[in-house]
Amino acid sequence: MFIKKPFSWTRSLINRPLVMLYVCLAFAFLNFVINGNIYRLWNLNNEYQKMLQRMEKNQQVIARLNQDIAKMKDPLYIERQAIEKLDLVEENDLIFVFPTEQTN
């Protein structure tokens, strides 16, 4: 009698396919949760989204740098940059030099 009771429960479970499907799905879900696969999948999805954002940002940087490269082919742009960043002057330019005030 002690051995027949568990087997009769499983036999009644096997005879009901919908209940058996729910039991199998519950075991599969528990296996994913206990094994950590759902958490890993969630983390991978987050990393994928972050990588897409980085790729988009890098593509914008690349586009801006390509524009800068195209500008560098223009001699007037190079001349303006030399004047602004390196404080160079052209020939026949008038330069004003103001003395700096020294505080004692």
C-alpha positions in Angstrom: 0.0 0.0 0.0 2.8 2.4 0.8 4.4 1.9 -2.6 1.2 2.1 -4.6 0.2 5.5 -3.4 3.0 7.6 -5.1 2.7 5.6 -8.3 -1.1 6.1 -8.4 -0.5 9.8 -8.1 2.0 9.8 -11.0 -0.3 7.6 -13.0 -3.2 10.0 -12.6 -0.8 12.8 -13.5 0.4 11.1 -16.7 -3.2 10.5 -17.8 -3.9 14.3 -17.8 -1.7 15.7 -20.6 -2.5 19.4 -19.9 -1.5 19.1 -16.2 1.6 17.2 -17.3 2.5 20.0 -19.6 2.2 22.6 -16.8 4.4 20.5 -14.5 7.0 20.2 -17.2 6.9 23.9 -17.9 7.2 24.6 -14.2 10.3 22.4 -13.9 11.9 24.0 -17.0 11.3 27.5 -15.6 12.7 26.5 -12.2 15.7 25.0 -14.0 16.4 28.2 -15.8 16.0 30.3 -12.6 18.1 28.0 -10.5 20.8 27.7 -13.1 20.8 31.4 -13.7 20.2 31.4 -17.4 17.4 33.9 -17.2 19.6 36.3 -15.3 22.5 35.8 -17.8 20.1 36.3 -20.7 18.9 39.6 -19.1 22.5 40.8 -18.6 23.4 39.9 -22.2 20.4 41.9 -23.4 21.5 44.9 -21.3 25.1 44.6 -22.6 23.8 44.4 -26.2 21.8 47.6 -25.7 24.8 49.4 -24.2 27.0 48.2 -27.1 24.4 49.6 -29.6 24.5 52.9 -27.9 28.4 52.9 -27.9 28.4 52.0 -31.6 26.0 54.9 -32.4 28.1 57.3 -30.4 31.3 56.1 -32.1 29.7 56.4 -35.5 28.8 60.1 -34.7 32.5 60.7 -33.7 33.7 59.0 -36.9 31.4 61.2 -39.0 32.6 64.4 -37.2 36.3 63.3 -37.7 35.6 62.7 -41.4 34.2 66.2 -41.7 37.3 67.5 -40.0 39.5 65.6 -42.4 37.6 67.1 -45.3 38.0 70.6 -43.9 41.8 70.0 -43.5 42.1 69.8 -47.3 41.1 73.5 -47.5 44.1 75.8 -47.2 41.9 78.6 -45.8 40.8 76.4 -43.0 44.4 75.5 -42.1 45.4 79.2 -42.2 42.5 80.1 -39.8 43.5 77.3 -37.4 47.1 78.5 -37.4 46.0 82.0 -36.6 43.6 81.0 -33.9 45.4 78.2 -32.1 49.1 79.0 -32.7 48.8 82.8 -32.7 50.5 83.1 -36.0 50.1 86.2 -38.2 50.3 86.9 -41.9 52.8 89.1 -43.5 51.8 92.8 -43.3 49.5 92.2 -40.3 49.5 94.8 -37.6 50.2 93.4 -34.1 49.3 95.1 -30.9 51.2 94.0 -27.8 49.8 95.2 -24.5 52.0 95.0 -21.4 50.7 92.9 -18.6 50.1 94.6 -15.3 52.2 93.4 -12.4 50.7 93.6 -9.0 53.0 94.0 -6.0 
